[in-house]
């Protein structure tokens, strides 16, 4: 059964882990950020990791596969960033994804990006990306999803592109929203008393963490951070887990922050000691990484970046499972080369 998938812009591998859990084989991955390599290789020992910039990877170097997945870097589209979109060289990495897709012609692809790419200023670029996907030979499905609808205990909106090759005569239908929406208590209740602060200058405690990666960033909170309530209660989903540790949500043991005036809040007086950032492991749980997925880093900032940039594993699994079900209807044994030659 051929279930080989190639992963681009892999990061720590949240998307990869979800596809792996759904039965796909991640045979080859590409990630240029050296701070991520040790984590990826530790957690995906059977996947070849290419460490070049994707711009320097000829398509011929990438193995044949039935699917290509990935999340081209999103900072340039992000509402928290410069919003430069396709004008930014990072935004243009979408075209590298399309280049490889056109050259390899797998049965399907899945690409993920931030909600910010739906901003009006990006409408022309987004329309062009959709057009290029279709011109590459794929029936395109496109939707903004909230991960909380797919067994992820956080509000996290992401744009998902899924394409099936035209000759499959299929269109991807997004999986149904799950009835139960998980909350913080479901994910991190059992971890509430065992987190430890990072070392001075936010270096890791390493093996001193009784639960791997269960340490939290120390240091003050910016005025931007203090401009909004950053506390969600145990019976609510988390705020979006971001890539920056300084902006990690506050642990739900703390009461919600006191409103002072517009764009200014304070910690409840007398209870300031309760306000700590979610630990890296708590963020990983909220991103639905299994506990045996270990993040490797010296600075906890690198750990938060890896966790926050990842696709939540459970959302990836929901999408991957639907793709697997669809392909199995056409190819019960997935003997693709024999039954469905690539004919364009």
N, C-alpha and C positions, 0 to 999 in steps of 0.2 A: 504493500500500500504506500504510494508516493504521497507524502505529506510535507514535503520540503518547503520551507518558507525562509525568505531573506528579510532581514531587519535593517533598516536604514535609520540613522540618527537615533541609535538605540538607547542612549542614556543608560540608566541603571538596569532597565529591562522590565518595566511594568507591563508594557504592551506584550513583550516577548513571553513573560511568565503567564499571562492570561491565555495566549495562543498555545503555549506549551500545555497548560492544564486542559485545554479543549482538545488536545490530541495531535497538534501539529508539531513538526520537528523544526526548530530554529537551527538551521545548519550553518548560517553565515550572518555576521552582523558587522556594522560599521559604526564606530564612535571615535571622534577626533579629540575629545577632552581627556587628557591624560589622568586627571583626578578621578575618573570613573573606571578606568581600565581594570584595576584590581578587583573592584566590586563585581563588575560584569563577569570577569573570568572566574571568580570564585563561585558565583551562583549559576553560571552556565558553562560547566567544564567541557561539555561536548559540542560547544558552538565555536567556530573559528571567528575570532575578532580581528577585523581589519581596522588599523589605527590611523589610516591616512585621511586627509581631508577628502570628502566625497568628490570634490572637484577634480582630484587627482586619481580617481579610481575609474579606469576604463571598464565599460560594461562587460568586456570579455573576461575580466578577472572575477566576475561574480558568477557563482554556479547557477545552473538551471534550477528552477523552482516553480511551484504552483501558485505562490503568492508573494507579494512584496508588501511589507507593513512599515510604518514609521511616522514619526512626528517631526517634520522639519522645524528647526529652531523658531520659537514663537515670540522672542522678545520684541522684535520689530513690529509685530501686530498687536502687542499687548496694550491694554488700556493703562497699565501701570508703567509702560515704557514710552518710547518716543513716538509711537504710532506711525512710523515711517513706512511700514508695510513693505510692498514690493520694491520700493525705492531703496531700501536698505539691503546691503549685500546678503544679510542673513535671510531676509524675506525671499531673495532670489534663489535660495536653496530649494524652494519648491520646484524650480525648473530642473534641478539635478535629479530630484525624485522622478519627475516626468521623463527625463532623458533615459534613465535606467529602465523605467517601466516600458517605454517604447522599444528599447533594445531587447529586453528579456521576454516581453509578451507573456507574463504568467496568466493563470486563469482569473486571478482576482488581485485587487490591492485594497489596502485600508490606510488612509492618512488621517492624522489627528492634528488639530490646532486650537488656538484660543478663541474665545468668543469675540475678542477685539477685532478679528479680521472681518466681522460683519458690520463694522462701523461704515457709515456712509462714505467716508473718504476713501475706503478701500473697495468700493463697489465695482469699479472698472477692473481692478486687478483680480478680484474674486471671480467675476464673470469670465475673465480670460483664462484663469486656472481651470474652471469648470469646462470651458470650451476645449482646452488642451487635453484634459482627461478624456473627453468624448472623442476627440479627433485621434487619440492614441488607440482607440478601438474598444472602448468600454462603455457599457450602460452604467451611468453614474447615479448613485443615491447619495443624498446630502442632507444632513440635519444637525441642528443644535440639540445636544443632549445634556441632561443634568445627571451626573453620576449617582446621585442619591436615589434615582429611579431604578438603579441596577445593582442593588445590594452594596452600596458604598455609603458609609456614615458621614458624608459631608455634602454640602452644596458646592458643586463644581461643574460649571457649564463649559462644554467643549464642542467644537465643530468636528464632525466626523464625515469623511468622504469614503464611500465604498464603491468599488467598480467591479462588475463581472464582464469578462470578455464577451464581445458581441456574439461570437459563435456559440456561446453557451445558451443563448436565448433565455436568459434569466435576468431578473432585476432584484437586487437585494432589498428586502423589507426589514426595517429596523425591528428588533425584538420588542415584545410588549413590555410596557412599564410594569414593574413588579409591585404588587399590592402593598407589601410592608416596606416602609422606609426606615432603614436602620439609623440609630442615634448613637451619641457618644458612649452611653452606658453599655451598649452592645459591644463596643470595640475595645474600650480601655479601662473599664471598671476595675479589673483584676490587677492593673498596673499602678493603681493610685498611690500606693505607699512605698514604692521601691525605686523611684527615680532619684538620680543624684545630679548635682550641678557639674558642669564641665570644669576642667581645671583652669587655672589662670590663663588669660589670653585665649580662652575657649579651645584649649587642646583637649583631646579625648582622654577619658579615664581608662580606655582600653579594657583589659580583662577585669578591672575592678567593678565593672557593671555586672550585677548578678543576672540581669536580663540583658542580652546583647543590645547595644546601642540605646539603652534606656538612660540617657543623660540629656540635660537641657542646657541651652545657651544661657550664659549669664551676661550681665551688663544692663545699662539703662534703656529706657524706652523713649523713642523720638517723639517730637510733638505731632508728627503725622500719625504715628501709632496711637497716641493718646487723643486724637481727634475723633475717634469712633469707639464704640463699645467693642471690645475684643473677646468677650466671654460668651460662650454658648453654654446652656445648662445641660445636665446629664441627659435630659429627655429630648434634646434637640440634636440635629446633625451638626457637625463641625462647620465652621467657616472654611472656605477654600484653603487647603494647605499650599502655601507659597514656597518658592524656591529659596527665599531668604530667611535664615533663622531668626533674625531680629524682628521679623514680622510674623513669626509663628503665633497662632492663637494662644490665649491664656487658658490654663487648665480649668475645667469646670468645677473644681473645688472652690473657686473664688466666686463671690457675688458679682453680678453684672456691674459695670462701671457706672459711676455717678455722673449724670449730665450736669455740667456747669453752665455752659453757654454754647452757641453754635461752634462746632469744630473744637470743642474742649471738653474732655472728661477726666475724671480722677478715679483712682482706686478708692474703695470705701475705707474711710478713716478707721483706724484700729484693726483693720484686717489686711493690711498691705502684705503681710507675710504669706498670704494665700495666693498671691498673684505671681505665678511662675509660668514660663512658656511651656507649651507641650514638649515633651521629650522627643528625641528623634525616633525612638521606637514607637511612641504613641502616634506620631505623625505617620509612620510607616503602617501601623495598624489601621489608621483612618484611610490611608491609601490602599488598604487591603492586601499589603504584602504579608505573606506567611512569616511566622516568627523564625523559621529556619533560613530566611533570606537575610544575609548578614551584610551590612554596609561597612566598607573599609575606608578609613580616613584617618588623618592626623588632627585636622581641624574640624570641629563639629560643624562649622559653616559649610564645608564641603558635603558633609552628610545631609544636612537640611536641603542643600541645592539638589542633590541626587533624588531625594524623596519627593520634593516639591515639584520637580520637573517631570516626574513620571506620570504615565497614564495609570489610573487606578486598576489594579489587577482584576478585580471582580467585573468592572465594566468591560475591560478587554476580553475577559472570559465570555461574557454574555454575547458580545459581538462575534467573537471567534466561534463560539458554539453554533450560532445561527449560520455562519459561513460553512462550517463543517457539515451541518445538516443539509444545506442546500447542495453542496458538492456531492454528498453521498447519494442524493436522489438521482443525479446524473451519472455518477461513477461509483457504483456500489463497492468496487475494489480500488477506486482511484488509479486505474491503470491509464493515465492520461495520454501518454505519448502514442500508445497503440490505438486508442479509441477516438481521440480527438486531436489530430495533428494541428500544429499552429500553422494556419494557412494564410497569413497576411504579414 
